[in-house]
Amino acid sequence: MNDTDRGDFRERIRQSFSRQAAMHTIGAELTRVEHGVVEIELPFDVKLTQQHGILHAGIISAALDSACGFAAYSVIDAEASILTIEFKVNLMSPGRGERFLFRGEITKPGSNIIVADGRGYAISDGPAKLIASMTGTMMVIRGREGITG
């Protein structure tokens, strides 16, 4: 599949991301959109922490799921959409940082099922610290009422 088959995937992803109320609620922003790779960034906010003051696992999982889902969206045709059907998250280090970066990358593209891997990083002074990884399975959706880009 070439770029013309996918249409303007960058613009479709930006528009779809803007409709994600969950990402808007947590203050996430789309910062990189490439073929097979999407990055979402999130500033630290105490409202997103758990009882120990670190970023909640649910927030980490949601951001990784969106990054991987949109990475999958970048490799499908313009008339299709994506739904996550499974994911596994490994929390590797406490979510402490000034900002967080969530990167989704396509591991195995497909016409019906796509596998993506995600990595979450805490960013402060010094090098970014890996805090989580995810493997997700996405289903390509075509012709379903109510499910579009």
Secondary structure, DSSP 8 states (H G I E B T S, - for coil): --HHHH-SHHHHHHHHHHT-HHHHHHT-EEEEEETTEEEEEEE--GGGB-TTSSB-HHHHHHHHHHHHHHHHHTTS-TT-EEEEEEEEEEE-S---SSEEEEEEEEEE--SSEEEEEEEEEEESSSS-EEEEEEEEEEEEE-S-TT---
